[in-house]
Amino acid sequence: MKKLVFALPLLALASCGSTPPAQTFAPLDYSYLPPILLKVSQVDVVNNYVPTPSQVQVAGLDPSPPADTLMAMLHARLQPAGQPGTATVTVQSAYVDNVNGNLTGAMTVDLNLASADGRATGFTEASVSASQTAPDSSNPDDTRAALYALTKQLMTQMNVQLQYQIQKNLPSWVSWTSSGISPGVAPAASGIQAAPLAAPPGAAVAPITTTTTTTTTPGMPAPLNGNAAVPSYLPGAGPATLGSTP
């Protein structure tokens, strides 16, 4: 009996030590994508969205809160090219929520362009949404993983839609280069398969100031983005890649 009594605390300690570690999630970083150079001297990024109490609670469970993730991407990708004028990028919505057992999310971004004298001269908007069934589990890591996946899906769609809408509706406001890559910006070393902004026919093309040569072995596929937290998609392909119509 004494041996059994002494053994019970050891079993309790063993069970505590077998608890699996909490799941970790890589930051959703989109700084590897080519910047979109706008013909303005200043780009202001603001968040006008006021989430509901439910959305605040759900975003608190998301390893990559949608508003923060979207704002970071906009700051990284939309850059001024130096010409007179101002661009105002406004987040109108950026949320994830749990509605009757369904995880839903949406993002809307407006881009307003103004000349040096303050006149409104250009506007476009990109909007995306997604949903999935909430996990049927009491494990909080399952919920966090589902919210992370939903935010990642929304960000993938937004990167596609935002670049597409700018190319379609504001082509004269984009600083093009012959290769589609902004001057002075070298391709990522990881060989990410992301389509840069290619100049449309007849658009003014800026000279390239740097040259980078990449050698690929014949018959070997190009290397993919090595960051598992971000997708290797084609942001210049347009909404057709998402199953919607232009």
N, C-alpha and C positions, 0 to 999 in steps of 0.2 A: 504493500500500500504506500509506504514512504517513497519508493521508487517512482510510483505513478504520480504522487503529489509533486515531486521535484521535476518530473518530465513535463507537466502542464505549462509552467512558465516558459520553458524552452520552446514548446510548440507555438505559444502565443508570439514569442519573439520571431520565430521563423516565418509565421504567417504575415507579420508586419513587414518583414524584410522582402517578401515576395511581391509587394505591391508594384505594378508596372509604373515606370516614370510617365509623367504627363507628356502628351504629344506636343511637339514643337512645330512651328510653321515658319517657313522662310518669308522674309518681307517681299511684298509685291512691288518690285522695282522696275520701272520702265525707262530708266535713263539710258539704256543701251540703244533705244530707238533713235533714228535720225531726228534732229530738231526740225521744227517747221519755222522757217525764218519769215516773219511778216515785215512788210515795208512800213514800219513805224519806228519811232525812237523809244517808245515805252510800252510795255505790256503789263497791265494790272490784272491780277487774278483775285476774285472775290467770291465768297460763299454767301449767297442770299437765302439758303434753304434753312427753314426752322423745322426740325423733325418733331414728330409726335412723341409723347411719353413712351409708347410702345416701341417705336423705332429707336429711341435712345437706349432703352433697355436691351434690345436685341443687338444693336451695334456694339454695346459693351461686351458682348460675348464673342464678337467677331475678332479673330486674330489680326485682321487687316481692315479696320473700320472704313466703310466706303467713302465717306466724305474726305477723310485724311488721305486715303490712297489716291483719290481722284485729284485733289488739290496738288499733291506732290507731282503727279504725272503732268498736269497742266503747266506747273512752274518749270518742269524740266524740258518739255517739248516745244512750247510756244515761246519763241525768242524774237527780240527786235533786231531788224537788219540795219537800222540807223537812219532811215529816211524820216522826214517830219511827219508827225501824226501819233495817234494813241490807239492801242487796242485794249478793250476791256473784256475780259473773259469772266463770265458769271456762271457759277454753279446754281442752277435753279432747283435741282433735286439731286440727292445722292443718299440712298437709304437701303437698308434691308429690314424686313419685318416678318413676323410670324402671324399669319392670318388664317385662323381655323385649321391649323395643322399644315399649312403650306408656307414655305419660305419664299417670300417675294422680294424683289428689289428693282430699283429704277435709278437712272441717271439722266439728267438733262443739262447741257452746257450751251450757253449763248455766247456768241462772239460778235461784239460791236466794234466797228472801226470808224475813227474820226480823223479828219484832216487837221492840220496845224491850227486852223482857226476855230476848231471845235465843231464843224459841221459833220453830221452823221453821213458817212459815205459807203458803208458796207455792213451787212449783217448775215449771219448764218447760225443754224442751230443743229445740234446733234443730240439725239435722244435714244436710249436703249432701255430694255427691261428684260427680266428673266424670272423664272420661278421653278421651284422643285418641291417635292414632298418632304416635310420635315422628318428627320430620322425617328423611328419608333424605338427609342432607347432612353434609358435613364442615365446613361454615361454622358457627362457634359462634354467630353472630348469629341463625341460623335456630332453633337450640335455645333461645336466650334469648327469641326472639319467641314460640315455642310455649309456653314456660313462663309467660310474661307473660300470654298469652291464656287459659291454663288457670286461673291465679290470678284473673284478672278474671272469668271465668265463675263460679268458686267464690264470689267475693265478691258477685256479682250475686244468686246463689241464696241466699246467707246473709242478705243484707239483706232479701230477701223472706220467707224462712222465719222468721227471728228475730222480725220484727215481727208476722207472722201468728200464731206460737205465743204470743207475749205477749198479743195481742188476744184469742185464743181461750181461753187457759187462765188468764190473770191479769188480766181486765178491771178488777176492783175495785182493782187496784194501780196503775193508770195514771191520771195526772192529765189528764183530758179538757178540751177547750175546745169551744165551739160550732162553730168552724170546723175543728177538728181540729189546729190549730197551737198549739204550746205558748205560753203567755202571754209577751209580750215578745220573741218571735222573729219577725222580719219575713220574708216570703218572699224567696228569692234573687232578685237583680236579673236573673239570666239567664233567669228564667221556667222553671225546670226542671220537667219533667213527672214529679214524684214525689208519690205520694199520701200526705198526712200521716195521722196517726191520727185518724179520725173517731169521735166518741163513739157507742156502740151505743145502741139504744132503752132508755130508763130510766136511763142512767148519769148520775151527777152531773156537771154541766158547770161549769167554772170561768169566771169573767167574763174577757172580753178587755180587756186594758189598753192595747193599741195598735191603730190602724186604718190599713190600707194599701190604697189604691185603685189598681187596675191597669186601664188602658184598652187594649182590643184592637180593632183595626180590623175591621169586619164582613167576613167572607169570607176573612180572613187566618188561617193556622194559628198557634197559639201558639208562641213561640220555644222551641227546645229547649235543653237544657244545652249550654253552649259548651265544656265541658271534654271533650276527646276521650278522656280516660283513664277516664271513668266513664260508665255507660250511662244512658239516659233511660227508666227502667222504672217500673212502678207497684208499690212495695214493700208496699202494703196489699191487693193483689189476691189474695194467698194462693197456695198451691202449685199451683193449677190452671193458672197461667200458665207453670209449668215442666213441665207434662205429667205431673204426678203426682196422686195422689188425696189429699184431706185426711186 
